[in-house]
Amino acid sequence: MKYILYAAAAIVFISSCKTKNEGITRSEINAKIDSLVGVRVVEVNQQAMEDLDRRMAIEVKAKADSIVAATLGQNPPATPAN
């Protein structure tokens, strides 16, 4: 009788642990990936534009000075090493 009680309790326990597997679908995974990638692309583009603005002021001035010096026939100024 004791074993029957344990077996019944085990069956009830095991059947209560089984849940319906309602995982996310492939299309939901793709939609989540697309939204995460979209956010990251915006962040990377913003960082690239900030880097471009910062570097442009430095590099364009050196190039412009070199072009002006070459046009005027002067020796171009030394450019800073990267």
PyMOL Python script that loads the backbone (N, CA, C, O; Angstrom):
from pymol import cmd

cmd.read_pdbstr("""\
ATOM      1  N   MET A   1       0.816  -1.186   0.000  1.00  0.00           N
ATOM      2  CA  MET A   1       0.000   0.000   0.000  1.00  0.00           C
ATOM      3  C   MET A   1       0.870   1.263   0.000  1.00  0.00           C
ATOM      4  O   MET A   1       0.559   2.259  -0.654  1.00  0.00           O
ATOM      5  N   LYS A   2       1.961   1.184   0.752  1.00  0.00           N
ATOM      6  CA  LYS A   2       2.880   2.315   0.850  1.00  0.00           C
ATOM      7  C   LYS A   2       3.486   2.620  -0.521  1.00  0.00           C
ATOM      8  O   LYS A   2       3.616   3.784  -0.898  1.00  0.00           O
ATOM      9  N   TYR A   3       3.854   1.582  -1.260  1.00  0.00           N
ATOM     10  CA  TYR A   3       4.463   1.767  -2.577  1.00  0.00           C
ATOM     11  C   TYR A   3       3.465   2.322  -3.587  1.00  0.00           C
ATOM     12  O   TYR A   3       3.835   3.105  -4.462  1.00  0.00           O
ATOM     13  N   ILE A   4       2.227   1.927  -3.471  1.00  0.00           N
ATOM     14  CA  ILE A   4       1.189   2.444  -4.359  1.00  0.00           C
ATOM     15  C   ILE A   4       0.993   3.933  -4.119  1.00  0.00           C
ATOM     16  O   ILE A   4       0.804   4.707  -5.057  1.00  0.00           O
ATOM     17  N   LEU A   5       1.040   4.321  -2.853  1.00  0.00           N
ATOM     18  CA  LEU A   5       0.904   5.737  -2.502  1.00  0.00           C
ATOM     19  C   LEU A   5       2.069   6.541  -3.068  1.00  0.00           C
ATOM     20  O   LEU A   5       1.872   7.627  -3.615  1.00  0.00           O
ATOM     21  N   TYR A   6       3.302   6.000  -2.935  1.00  0.00           N
ATOM     22  CA  TYR A   6       4.480   6.681  -3.493  1.00  0.00           C
ATOM     23  C   TYR A   6       4.401   6.761  -5.020  1.00  0.00           C
ATOM     24  O   TYR A   6       4.738   7.789  -5.608  1.00  0.00           O
ATOM     25  N   ALA A   7       3.964   5.700  -5.645  1.00  0.00           N
ATOM     26  CA  ALA A   7       3.841   5.681  -7.099  1.00  0.00           C
ATOM     27  C   ALA A   7       2.800   6.691  -7.561  1.00  0.00           C
ATOM     28  O   ALA A   7       3.013   7.398  -8.546  1.00  0.00           O
ATOM     29  N   ALA A   8       1.667   6.762  -6.852  1.00  0.00           N
ATOM     30  CA  ALA A   8       0.623   7.725  -7.212  1.00  0.00           C
ATOM     31  C   ALA A   8       1.121   9.146  -7.028  1.00  0.00           C
ATOM     32  O   ALA A   8       0.847  10.016  -7.855  1.00  0.00           O
ATOM     33  N   ALA A   9       1.857   9.389  -5.939  1.00  0.00           N
ATOM     34  CA  ALA A   9       2.410  10.726  -5.692  1.00  0.00           C
ATOM     35  C   ALA A   9       3.420  11.095  -6.776  1.00  0.00           C
ATOM     36  O   ALA A   9       3.471  12.242  -7.220  1.00  0.00           O
ATOM     37  N   ALA A  10       4.226  10.114  -7.199  1.00  0.00           N
ATOM     38  CA  ALA A  10       5.213  10.369  -8.255  1.00  0.00           C
ATOM     39  C   ALA A  10       4.525  10.678  -9.578  1.00  0.00           C
ATOM     40  O   ALA A  10       4.956  11.571 -10.308  1.00  0.00           O
ATOM     41  N   ILE A  11       3.474   9.955  -9.889  1.00  0.00           N
ATOM     42  CA  ILE A  11       2.744  10.196 -11.128  1.00  0.00           C
ATOM     43  C   ILE A  11       2.106  11.578 -11.114  1.00  0.00           C
ATOM     44  O   ILE A  11       2.148  12.297 -12.113  1.00  0.00           O
ATOM     45  N   VAL A  12       1.517  11.947  -9.984  1.00  0.00           N
ATOM     46  CA  VAL A  12       0.908  13.284  -9.871  1.00  0.00           C
ATOM     47  C   VAL A  12       1.977  14.356 -10.001  1.00  0.00           C
ATOM     48  O   VAL A  12       1.772  15.362 -10.681  1.00  0.00           O
ATOM     49  N   PHE A  13       3.114  14.146  -9.352  1.00  0.00           N
ATOM     50  CA  PHE A  13       4.200  15.124  -9.407  1.00  0.00           C
ATOM     51  C   PHE A  13       4.732  15.283 -10.829  1.00  0.00           C
ATOM     52  O   PHE A  13       4.916  16.400 -11.313  1.00  0.00           O
ATOM     53  N   ILE A  14       4.975  14.159 -11.487  1.00  0.00           N
ATOM     54  CA  ILE A  14       5.517  14.209 -12.853  1.00  0.00           C
ATOM     55  C   ILE A  14       4.515  14.841 -13.812  1.00  0.00           C
ATOM     56  O   ILE A  14       4.899  15.635 -14.672  1.00  0.00           O
ATOM     57  N   SER A  15       3.259  14.504 -13.676  1.00  0.00           N
ATOM     58  CA  SER A  15       2.265  15.079 -14.588  1.00  0.00           C
ATOM     59  C   SER A  15       2.062  16.563 -14.324  1.00  0.00           C
ATOM     60  O   SER A  15       1.721  17.307 -15.243  1.00  0.00           O
ATOM     61  N   SER A  16       2.263  17.009 -13.096  1.00  0.00           N
ATOM     62  CA  SER A  16       2.112  18.439 -12.814  1.00  0.00           C
ATOM     63  C   SER A  16       3.307  19.231 -13.330  1.00  0.00           C
ATOM     64  O   SER A  16       3.188  20.427 -13.598  1.00  0.00           O
ATOM     65  N   CYS A  17       4.446  18.582 -13.471  1.00  0.00           N
ATOM     66  CA  CYS A  17       5.644  19.260 -13.974  1.00  0.00           C
ATOM     67  C   CYS A  17       5.594  19.465 -15.479  1.00  0.00           C
ATOM     68  O   CYS A  17       6.245  20.373 -15.996  1.00  0.00           O
ATOM     69  N   LYS A  18       4.851  18.658 -16.179  1.00  0.00           N
ATOM     70  CA  LYS A  18       4.754  18.792 -17.626  1.00  0.00           C
ATOM     71  C   LYS A  18       3.911  20.018 -17.947  1.00  0.00           C
ATOM     72  O   LYS A  18       2.754  20.122 -17.541  1.00  0.00           O
ATOM     73  N   THR A  19       4.507  20.927 -18.673  1.00  0.00           N
ATOM     74  CA  THR A  19       3.771  22.111 -19.110  1.00  0.00           C
ATOM     75  C   THR A  19       3.780  22.145 -20.624  1.00  0.00           C
ATOM     76  O   THR A  19       4.611  21.515 -21.278  1.00  0.00           O
ATOM     77  N   LYS A  20       2.869  22.869 -21.143  1.00  0.00           N
ATOM     78  CA  LYS A  20       2.803  23.013 -22.589  1.00  0.00           C
ATOM     79  C   LYS A  20       4.002  23.844 -23.040  1.00  0.00           C
ATOM     80  O   LYS A  20       4.238  24.928 -22.506  1.00  0.00           O
ATOM     81  N   ASN A  21       4.745  23.358 -23.997  1.00  0.00           N
ATOM     82  CA  ASN A  21       5.929  24.056 -24.482  1.00  0.00           C
ATOM     83  C   ASN A  21       5.495  25.153 -25.445  1.00  0.00           C
ATOM     84  O   ASN A  21       5.232  24.894 -26.619  1.00  0.00           O
ATOM     85  N   GLU A  22       5.423  26.356 -24.948  1.00  0.00           N
ATOM     86  CA  GLU A  22       5.024  27.494 -25.775  1.00  0.00           C
ATOM     87  C   GLU A  22       6.212  28.423 -25.949  1.00  0.00           C
ATOM     88  O   GLU A  22       6.204  29.562 -25.481  1.00  0.00           O
ATOM     89  N   GLY A  23       7.222  27.925 -26.621  1.00  0.00           N
ATOM     90  CA  GLY A  23       8.401  28.738 -26.887  1.00  0.00           C
ATOM     91  C   GLY A  23       8.109  29.762 -27.972  1.00  0.00           C
ATOM     92  O   GLY A  23       7.045  29.764 -28.591  1.00  0.00           O
ATOM     93  N   ILE A  24       9.078  30.622 -28.179  1.00  0.00           N
ATOM     94  CA  ILE A  24       8.882  31.633 -29.207  1.00  0.00           C
ATOM     95  C   ILE A  24       9.148  31.020 -30.582  1.00  0.00           C
ATOM     96  O   ILE A  24       9.927  30.078 -30.722  1.00  0.00           O
ATOM     97  N   THR A  25       8.496  31.568 -31.567  1.00  0.00           N
ATOM     98  CA  THR A  25       8.620  31.034 -32.920  1.00  0.00           C
ATOM     99  C   THR A  25       9.838  31.635 -33.619  1.00  0.00           C
ATOM    100  O   THR A  25      10.444  32.591 -33.135  1.00  0.00           O
ATOM    101  N   ARG A  26      10.177  31.059 -34.750  1.00  0.00           N
ATOM    102  CA  ARG A  26      11.327  31.533 -35.526  1.00  0.00           C
ATOM    103  C   ARG A  26      11.107  32.973 -35.976  1.00  0.00           C
ATOM    104  O   ARG A  26      12.048  33.766 -35.974  1.00  0.00           O
ATOM    105  N   SER A  27       9.890  33.323 -36.359  1.00  0.00           N
ATOM    106  CA  SER A  27       9.623  34.692 -36.805  1.00  0.00           C
ATOM    107  C   SER A  27       9.752  35.681 -35.644  1.00  0.00           C
ATOM    108  O   SER A  27      10.187  36.814 -35.844  1.00  0.00           O
ATOM    109  N   GLU A  28       9.378  35.262 -34.440  1.00  0.00           N
ATOM    110  CA  GLU A  28       9.546  36.136 -33.274  1.00  0.00           C
ATOM    111  C   GLU A  28      11.024  36.339 -32.944  1.00  0.00           C
ATOM    112  O   GLU A  28      11.440  37.430 -32.554  1.00  0.00           O
ATOM    113  N   ILE A  29      11.813  35.269 -33.107  1.00  0.00           N
ATOM    114  CA  ILE A  29      13.261  35.380 -32.897  1.00  0.00           C
ATOM    115  C   ILE A  29      13.862  36.343 -33.918  1.00  0.00           C
ATOM    116  O   ILE A  29      14.665  37.206 -33.563  1.00  0.00           O
ATOM    117  N   ASN A  30      13.477  36.197 -35.181  1.00  0.00           N
ATOM    118  CA  ASN A  30      13.998  37.077 -36.227  1.00  0.00           C
ATOM    119  C   ASN A  30      13.598  38.527 -35.995  1.00  0.00           C
ATOM    120  O   ASN A  30      14.397  39.434 -36.226  1.00  0.00           O
ATOM    121  N   ALA A  31      12.368  38.754 -35.541  1.00  0.00           N
ATOM    122  CA  ALA A  31      11.919  40.116 -35.261  1.00  0.00           C
ATOM    123  C   ALA A  31      12.726  40.725 -34.126  1.00  0.00           C
ATOM    124  O   ALA A  31      13.086  41.901 -34.187  1.00  0.00           O
ATOM    125  N   LYS A  32      13.013  39.949 -33.097  1.00  0.00           N
ATOM    126  CA  LYS A  32      13.810  40.436 -31.968  1.00  0.00           C
ATOM    127  C   LYS A  32      15.232  40.746 -32.408  1.00  0.00           C
ATOM    128  O   LYS A  32      15.797  41.768 -32.021  1.00  0.00           O
ATOM    129  N   ILE A  33      15.810  39.863 -33.217  1.00  0.00           N
ATOM    130  CA  ILE A  33      17.162  40.095 -33.728  1.00  0.00           C
ATOM    131  C   ILE A  33      17.200  41.356 -34.575  1.00  0.00           C
ATOM    132  O   ILE A  33      18.115  42.167 -34.440  1.00  0.00           O
ATOM    133  N   ASP A  34      16.201  41.528 -35.455  1.00  0.00           N
ATOM    134  CA  ASP A  34      16.155  42.721 -36.302  1.00  0.00           C
ATOM    135  C   ASP A  34      16.064  43.992 -35.473  1.00  0.00           C
ATOM    136  O   ASP A  34      16.716  44.985 -35.795  1.00  0.00           O
ATOM    137  N   SER A  35      15.267  43.978 -34.413  1.00  0.00           N
ATOM    138  CA  SER A  35      15.144  45.184 -33.597  1.00  0.00           C
ATOM    139  C   SER A  35      16.446  45.469 -32.851  1.00  0.00           C
ATOM    140  O   SER A  35      16.847  46.628 -32.734  1.00  0.00           O
ATOM    141  N   LEU A  36      17.112  44.428 -32.343  1.00  0.00           N
ATOM    142  CA  LEU A  36      18.382  44.636 -31.648  1.00  0.00           C
ATOM    143  C   LEU A  36      19.463  45.128 -32.601  1.00  0.00           C
ATOM    144  O   LEU A  36      20.246  46.014 -32.259  1.00  0.00           O
ATOM    145  N   VAL A  37      19.501  44.552 -33.790  1.00  0.00           N
ATOM    146  CA  VAL A  37      20.491  44.981 -34.784  1.00  0.00           C
ATOM    147  C   VAL A  37      20.211  46.411 -35.217  1.00  0.00           C
ATOM    148  O   VAL A  37      21.139  47.201 -35.388  1.00  0.00           O
ATOM    149  N   GLY A  38      18.954  46.747 -35.392  1.00  0.00           N
ATOM    150  CA  GLY A  38      18.601  48.112 -35.786  1.00  0.00           C
ATOM    151  C   GLY A  38      19.062  49.136 -34.770  1.00  0.00           C
ATOM    152  O   GLY A  38      19.587  50.186 -35.140  1.00  0.00           O
ATOM    153  N   VAL A  39      18.873  48.846 -33.498  1.00  0.00           N
ATOM    154  CA  VAL A  39      19.317  49.762 -32.441  1.00  0.00           C
ATOM    155  C   VAL A  39      20.829  49.874 -32.451  1.00  0.00           C
ATOM    156  O   VAL A  39      21.372  50.972 -32.330  1.00  0.00           O
ATOM    157  N   ARG A  40      21.509  48.757 -32.593  1.00  0.00           N
ATOM    158  CA  ARG A  40      22.978  48.765 -32.576  1.00  0.00           C
ATOM    159  C   ARG A  40      23.542  49.492 -33.788  1.00  0.00           C
ATOM    160  O   ARG A  40      24.548  50.192 -33.670  1.00  0.00           O
ATOM    161  N   VAL A  41      22.916  49.341 -34.951  1.00  0.00           N
ATOM    162  CA  VAL A  41      23.379  50.035 -36.151  1.00  0.00           C
ATOM    163  C   VAL A  41      23.283  51.544 -35.962  1.00  0.00           C
ATOM    164  O   VAL A  41      24.186  52.280 -36.360  1.00  0.00           O
ATOM    165  N   VAL A  42      22.212  52.000 -35.366  1.00  0.00           N
ATOM    166  CA  VAL A  42      22.050  53.432 -35.101  1.00  0.00           C
ATOM    167  C   VAL A  42      23.151  53.918 -34.166  1.00  0.00           C
ATOM    168  O   VAL A  42      23.727  54.982 -34.390  1.00  0.00           O
ATOM    169  N   GLU A  43      23.448  53.149 -33.117  1.00  0.00           N
ATOM    170  CA  GLU A  43      24.491  53.538 -32.176  1.00  0.00           C
ATOM    171  C   GLU A  43      25.857  53.589 -32.847  1.00  0.00           C
ATOM    172  O   GLU A  43      26.624  54.525 -32.621  1.00  0.00           O
ATOM    173  N   VAL A  44      26.168  52.589 -33.670  1.00  0.00           N
ATOM    174  CA  VAL A  44      27.463  52.547 -34.355  1.00  0.00           C
ATOM    175  C   VAL A  44      27.583  53.698 -35.343  1.00  0.00           C
ATOM    176  O   VAL A  44      28.639  54.324 -35.428  1.00  0.00           O
ATOM    177  N   ASN A  45      26.523  53.990 -36.091  1.00  0.00           N
ATOM    178  CA  ASN A  45      26.564  55.116 -37.028  1.00  0.00           C
ATOM    179  C   ASN A  45      26.753  56.439 -36.306  1.00  0.00           C
ATOM    180  O   ASN A  45      27.495  57.302 -36.774  1.00  0.00           O
ATOM    181  N   GLN A  46      26.093  56.604 -35.179  1.00  0.00           N
ATOM    182  CA  GLN A  46      26.239  57.831 -34.401  1.00  0.00           C
ATOM    183  C   GLN A  46      27.677  57.981 -33.905  1.00  0.00           C
ATOM    184  O   GLN A  46      28.244  59.072 -33.970  1.00  0.00           O
ATOM    185  N   GLN A  47      28.263  56.900 -33.413  1.00  0.00           N
ATOM    186  CA  GLN A  47      29.645  56.946 -32.943  1.00  0.00           C
ATOM    187  C   GLN A  47      30.599  57.242 -34.100  1.00  0.00           C
ATOM    188  O   GLN A  47      31.563  57.989 -33.933  1.00  0.00           O
ATOM    189  N   ALA A  48      30.336  56.663 -35.262  1.00  0.00           N
ATOM    190  CA  ALA A  48      31.189  56.913 -36.426  1.00  0.00           C
ATOM    191  C   ALA A  48      31.117  58.371 -36.852  1.00  0.00           C
ATOM    192  O   ALA A  48      32.137  58.958 -37.212  1.00  0.00           O
ATOM    193  N   MET A  49      29.926  58.966 -36.818  1.00  0.00           N
ATOM    194  CA  MET A  49      29.795  60.383 -37.182  1.00  0.00           C
ATOM    195  C   MET A  49      30.517  61.283 -36.185  1.00  0.00           C
ATOM    196  O   MET A  49      31.127  62.278 -36.574  1.00  0.00           O
ATOM    197  N   GLU A  50      30.448  60.934 -34.895  1.00  0.00           N
ATOM    198  CA  GLU A  50      31.168  61.718 -33.894  1.00  0.00           C
ATOM    199  C   GLU A  50      32.678  61.623 -34.117  1.00  0.00           C
ATOM    200  O   GLU A  50      33.389  62.624 -34.029  1.00  0.00           O
ATOM    201  N   ASP A  51      33.165  60.403 -34.408  1.00  0.00           N
ATOM    202  CA  ASP A  51      34.592  60.231 -34.694  1.00  0.00           C
ATOM    203  C   ASP A  51      34.995  60.997 -35.950  1.00  0.00           C
ATOM    204  O   ASP A  51      36.068  61.599 -35.991  1.00  0.00           O
ATOM    205  N   LEU A  52      34.152  60.978 -36.962  1.00  0.00           N
ATOM    206  CA  LEU A  52      34.438  61.697 -38.198  1.00  0.00           C
ATOM    207  C   LEU A  52      34.526  63.196 -37.944  1.00  0.00           C
ATOM    208  O   LEU A  52      35.447  63.856 -38.426  1.00  0.00           O
ATOM    209  N   ASP A  53      33.580  63.732 -37.194  1.00  0.00           N
ATOM    210  CA  ASP A  53      33.607  65.160 -36.896  1.00  0.00           C
ATOM    211  C   ASP A  53      34.867  65.547 -36.131  1.00  0.00           C
ATOM    212  O   ASP A  53      35.470  66.588 -36.392  1.00  0.00           O
ATOM    213  N   ARG A  54      35.254  64.702 -35.190  1.00  0.00           N
ATOM    214  CA  ARG A  54      36.444  64.980 -34.379  1.00  0.00           C
ATOM    215  C   ARG A  54      37.705  64.931 -35.238  1.00  0.00           C
ATOM    216  O   ARG A  54      38.570  65.799 -35.116  1.00  0.00           O
ATOM    217  N   ARG A  55      37.818  63.927 -36.101  1.00  0.00           N
ATOM    218  CA  ARG A  55      39.023  63.768 -36.918  1.00  0.00           C
ATOM    219  C   ARG A  55      39.072  64.729 -38.090  1.00  0.00           C
ATOM    220  O   ARG A  55      40.153  65.116 -38.534  1.00  0.00           O
ATOM    221  N   MET A  56      37.903  65.118 -38.595  1.00  0.00           N
ATOM    222  CA  MET A  56      37.868  65.971 -39.773  1.00  0.00           C
ATOM    223  C   MET A  56      38.555  67.307 -39.504  1.00  0.00           C
ATOM    224  O   MET A  56      39.297  67.809 -40.349  1.00  0.00           O
ATOM    225  N   ALA A  57      38.312  67.873 -38.347  1.00  0.00           N
ATOM    226  CA  ALA A  57      38.920  69.166 -38.016  1.00  0.00           C
ATOM    227  C   ALA A  57      40.445  69.067 -38.030  1.00  0.00           C
ATOM    228  O   ALA A  57      41.125  70.021 -38.408  1.00  0.00           O
ATOM    229  N   ILE A  58      40.972  67.941 -37.628  1.00  0.00           N
ATOM    230  CA  ILE A  58      42.424  67.761 -37.580  1.00  0.00           C
ATOM    231  C   ILE A  58      42.989  67.454 -38.966  1.00  0.00           C
ATOM    232  O   ILE A  58      43.953  68.088 -39.393  1.00  0.00           O
ATOM    233  N   GLU A  59      42.410  66.506 -39.657  1.00  0.00           N
ATOM    234  CA  GLU A  59      42.973  66.023 -40.913  1.00  0.00           C
ATOM    235  C   GLU A  59      42.709  66.956 -42.093  1.00  0.00           C
ATOM    236  O   GLU A  59      43.564  67.094 -42.969  1.00  0.00           O
ATOM    237  N   VAL A  60      41.553  67.591 -42.131  1.00  0.00           N
ATOM    238  CA  VAL A  60      41.243  68.475 -43.254  1.00  0.00           C
ATOM    239  C   VAL A  60      42.147  69.704 -43.226  1.00  0.00           C
ATOM    240  O   VAL A  60      42.581  70.175 -44.277  1.00  0.00           O
ATOM    241  N   LYS A  61      42.432  70.220 -42.049  1.00  0.00           N
ATOM    242  CA  LYS A  61      43.308  71.388 -41.948  1.00  0.00           C
ATOM    243  C   LYS A  61      44.690  71.071 -42.503  1.00  0.00           C
ATOM    244  O   LYS A  61      45.250  71.870 -43.254  1.00  0.00           O
ATOM    245  N   ALA A  62      45.243  69.928 -42.151  1.00  0.00           N
ATOM    246  CA  ALA A  62      46.572  69.552 -42.652  1.00  0.00           C
ATOM    247  C   ALA A  62      46.550  69.385 -44.172  1.00  0.00           C
ATOM    248  O   ALA A  62      47.478  69.827 -44.849  1.00  0.00           O
ATOM    249  N   LYS A  63      45.518  68.760 -44.712  1.00  0.00           N
ATOM    250  CA  LYS A  63      45.425  68.581 -46.172  1.00  0.00           C
ATOM    251  C   LYS A  63      45.256  69.924 -46.876  1.00  0.00           C
ATOM    252  O   LYS A  63      45.881  70.174 -47.907  1.00  0.00           O
ATOM    253  N   ALA A  64      44.412  70.783 -46.317  1.00  0.00           N
ATOM    254  CA  ALA A  64      44.191  72.101 -46.931  1.00  0.00           C
ATOM    255  C   ALA A  64      45.473  72.925 -46.910  1.00  0.00           C
ATOM    256  O   ALA A  64      45.790  73.591 -47.896  1.00  0.00           O
ATOM    257  N   ASP A  65      46.209  72.891 -45.814  1.00  0.00           N
ATOM    258  CA  ASP A  65      47.476  73.617 -45.737  1.00  0.00           C
ATOM    259  C   ASP A  65      48.463  73.094 -46.774  1.00  0.00           C
ATOM    260  O   ASP A  65      49.202  73.868 -47.382  1.00  0.00           O
ATOM    261  N   SER A  66      48.472  71.774 -46.974  1.00  0.00           N
ATOM    262  CA  SER A  66      49.367  71.171 -47.952  1.00  0.00           C
ATOM    263  C   SER A  66      48.995  71.597 -49.370  1.00  0.00           C
ATOM    264  O   SER A  66      49.872  71.887 -50.183  1.00  0.00           O
ATOM    265  N   ILE A  67      47.701  71.636 -49.667  1.00  0.00           N
ATOM    266  CA  ILE A  67      47.248  72.042 -51.006  1.00  0.00           C
ATOM    267  C   ILE A  67      47.569  73.519 -51.254  1.00  0.00           C
ATOM    268  O   ILE A  67      48.031  73.878 -52.337  1.00  0.00           O
ATOM    269  N   VAL A  68      47.332  74.363 -50.271  1.00  0.00           N
ATOM    270  CA  VAL A  68      47.622  75.795 -50.419  1.00  0.00           C
ATOM    271  C   VAL A  68      49.108  76.005 -50.620  1.00  0.00           C
ATOM    272  O   VAL A  68      49.514  76.797 -51.470  1.00  0.00           O
ATOM    273  N   ALA A  69      49.925  75.306 -49.849  1.00  0.00           N
ATOM    274  CA  ALA A  69      51.372  75.450 -49.979  1.00  0.00           C
ATOM    275  C   ALA A  69      51.844  74.972 -51.353  1.00  0.00           C
ATOM    276  O   ALA A  69      52.719  75.599 -51.950  1.00  0.00           O
ATOM    277  N   ALA A  70      51.285  73.883 -51.861  1.00  0.00           N
ATOM    278  CA  ALA A  70      51.678  73.386 -53.174  1.00  0.00           C
ATOM    279  C   ALA A  70      51.236  74.346 -54.268  1.00  0.00           C
ATOM    280  O   ALA A  70      51.941  74.532 -55.260  1.00  0.00           O
ATOM    281  N   THR A  71      50.075  74.952 -54.089  1.00  0.00           N
ATOM    282  CA  THR A  71      49.575  75.901 -55.081  1.00  0.00           C
ATOM    283  C   THR A  71      50.450  77.153 -55.126  1.00  0.00           C
ATOM    284  O   THR A  71      50.696  77.704 -56.199  1.00  0.00           O
ATOM    285  N   LEU A  72      50.912  77.594 -53.976  1.00  0.00           N
ATOM    286  CA  LEU A  72      51.740  78.796 -53.901  1.00  0.00           C
ATOM    287  C   LEU A  72      53.209  78.507 -54.184  1.00  0.00           C
ATOM    288  O   LEU A  72      54.023  79.428 -54.241  1.00  0.00           O
ATOM    289  N   GLY A  73      53.551  77.231 -54.362  1.00  0.00           N
ATOM    290  CA  GLY A  73      54.936  76.867 -54.674  1.00  0.00           C
ATOM    291  C   GLY A  73      55.814  76.821 -53.448  1.00  0.00           C
ATOM    292  O   GLY A  73      57.038  76.865 -53.577  1.00  0.00           O
ATOM    293  N   GLN A  74      55.259  76.738 -52.300  1.00  0.00           N
ATOM    294  CA  GLN A  74      56.042  76.674 -51.064  1.00  0.00           C
ATOM    295  C   GLN A  74      56.245  75.216 -50.689  1.00  0.00           C
ATOM    296  O   GLN A  74      55.589  74.319 -51.216  1.00  0.00           O
ATOM    297  N   ASN A  75      57.168  75.007 -49.768  1.00  0.00           N
ATOM    298  CA  ASN A  75      57.332  73.663 -49.227  1.00  0.00           C
ATOM    299  C   ASN A  75      56.157  73.361 -48.315  1.00  0.00           C
ATOM    300  O   ASN A  75      55.828  74.165 -47.443  1.00  0.00           O
ATOM    301  N   PRO A  76      55.524  72.220 -48.504  1.00  0.00           N
ATOM    302  CA  PRO A  76      54.381  71.905 -47.653  1.00  0.00           C
ATOM    303  C   PRO A  76      54.813  71.684 -46.203  1.00  0.00           C
ATOM    304  O   PRO A  76      55.905  71.174 -45.954  1.00  0.00           O
ATOM    305  N   PRO A  77      53.974  72.061 -45.256  1.00  0.00           N
ATOM    306  CA  PRO A  77      54.335  71.841 -43.847  1.00  0.00           C
ATOM    307  C   PRO A  77      54.334  70.351 -43.526  1.00  0.00           C
ATOM    308  O   PRO A  77      53.653  69.545 -44.161  1.00  0.00           O
ATOM    309  N   ALA A  78      55.123  70.028 -42.519  1.00  0.00           N
ATOM    310  CA  ALA A  78      55.195  68.622 -42.121  1.00  0.00           C
ATOM    311  C   ALA A  78      53.865  68.202 -41.514  1.00  0.00           C
ATOM    312  O   ALA A  78      53.296  68.912 -40.685  1.00  0.00           O
ATOM    313  N   THR A  79      53.376  67.042 -41.936  1.00  0.00           N
ATOM    314  CA  THR A  79      52.106  66.551 -41.398  1.00  0.00           C
ATOM    315  C   THR A  79      52.396  65.699 -40.173  1.00  0.00           C
ATOM    316  O   THR A  79      53.403  64.993 -40.127  1.00  0.00           O
ATOM    317  N   PRO A  80      51.514  65.766 -39.181  1.00  0.00           N
ATOM    318  CA  PRO A  80      51.737  64.969 -37.978  1.00  0.00           C
ATOM    319  C   PRO A  80      51.576  63.492 -38.280  1.00  0.00           C
ATOM    320  O   PRO A  80      50.755  63.099 -39.109  1.00  0.00           O
ATOM    321  N   ALA A  81      52.368  62.680 -37.600  1.00  0.00           N
ATOM    322  CA  ALA A  81      52.301  61.230 -37.798  1.00  0.00           C
ATOM    323  C   ALA A  81      51.064  60.693 -37.106  1.00  0.00           C
ATOM    324  O   ALA A  81      50.684  61.171 -36.037  1.00  0.00           O
ATOM    325  N   ASN A  82      50.433  59.689 -37.722  1.00  0.00           N
ATOM    326  CA  ASN A  82      49.220  59.092 -37.135  1.00  0.00           C
ATOM    327  C   ASN A  82      49.594  58.124 -36.103  1.00  0.00           C
ATOM    328  O   ASN A  82      48.722  57.510 -35.487  1.00  0.00           O
TER     329      ASN A  82
END
""", "prot")
cmd.dss("prot")
cmd.show_as("cartoon", "prot")
cmd.util.cbc("prot")
cmd.orient("prot")
